[in-house]
Amino acid sequence: MTAKTRPIPAPRIDPELVAYWEAARQGRLLIKQCQACSEFHFYPRALCPFCFSDRTEWREASGSGTIYSFSVMRRVPIPYALAYVTLAEGPTVMTNIVGRDLDAIRIGQKVRVVFEASESGQPVPVFTPA
């Protein structure tokens, strides 16, 4: 028997995030890197949050990370886990943890990115235990 999964809401695709969502359709996770200070950052934005340079570029992330913090939502029809995952490149992203017994999720656990279809069909990056 397959466990029910919570539908993922369709993301809003702003013009400056088209490259991010197109890469997700290809199964790739992109993050921004500043060309002035070399720092990676997420949420993608035009200006670097570290040095405020406008010289930011998309880079493909490794897709691996570590759970920094998480919370399991149980008082809903289909329980799910929200987490902050620190990527190998440094930024921390808010995401869902999928493909695992919710009671087995742990802080410090290694995870990798996978892509699941949202309600619109647009793939969304989520993480699963490595």
Buried (B, 14 or more C-beta within 10 A) or exposed (E): EEEEEBEBEEBEBEEEBEEBBEBBEEEBBBBBBBEEEEBBBBEBEEBBBEEEBEEBEBEEBEBBBBBBEBEEEEEEEEEBBEBBBBBBBBBBBEBBBBEBEBEEBEEEBBBBBBBBEBEEEBBBBBBBBE
